[in-house]
Amino acid sequence: MDKKIVFSGIQPSGSPTLGNYVGALRNWNLLQDEKRYCYYCIVNLHAMTVRQDPGELYKRSVETAALLLACGIDPELSTLFIQSQVKEHAELSWVLSCFTYMGELNRMTQFKDKSAKHSDNINAGLYTYPVLMASDILLYGTNLVPVGSDQKQHVELARDIAIRFNKLYGETFAVPEPYIPKVGGRVMSLQEPDKKMSKSDNNPNSYIAVMDEPDVIIKKFKRAVTDSENVIAYSPEKPGVSNLLSIYCTFTGKTMEEAVAGFEGKGYGHLKKAAAEAVIAELSPIQSEYKRILGDMAYLDDIIEKGARKARERALVTLNDVYKKTGLRS
């Protein structure tokens, strides 16, 4: 009970990008220690805000679980589960929606961004999914939520809902804090280095997917945008080169000063090759382990089933408390 509770979720949208890996998955493994207990969730309910093929959604959910295990998630140290298999998420979400104000949801920047991208399907779930996200977090007594800057707003909403509910009904929810990992950084597009790397980019050369084969990774790095100076330096005026240097440092453990000194007198081709090789060296073992896990579906199904059972045991305690305090269950 002295451990900090960590919760984080990932959508089953296929192979994550290098940015997702550096900003989230890589750190999830590092958060598993004697000071913290982690709940890691494949948030397939959130994925439904965009039209999904049923068979593909389930397949990707299972594959995402396999990838998390391959990235080092230990079922003995963390609970790994699929969101829809723990029905308390949806049940608590309805209750919390009655304690969330329209003005709060109107301020959510991701609703505006996603509405612009999916103008043919601006559904109510797209508008209210921050409440479901709050439910995800609050069900487990979460203290820490690993997030990037683009998700911090959702943790703030979860905090506001928790504080509001606690004031009305007494201490019920832990008030979560956003957790910004020290390890990792912002990975930018290889083609438009002033933008964040994203799999939704129309140009596949702009991002590296975690499951990209080594020859594909090399080709994408070779095509990365730099500039005409052919001087390797870290500077706001050189976003493409700076992005490659950041990636290189992230995957080698070198400081920026060490990296720049090591590339002195060398051209951009050398930097691109070195960055690609560093990424491949870390991703290749993960890709091999991912394939091994998918080859043992009995093991994978057992992990997912046990994870859902453990998550439900904890979630049910919270939901019963909420129901009792609000008069939904005596």
Summary of the structure (lengths in Angstrom):
residues: 330
radius of gyration: 21.1
end to end distance: 26.9
largest distance: 74.2
contacts: 1050
relative contact order: 0.14
helix: 56%
strand: 9%
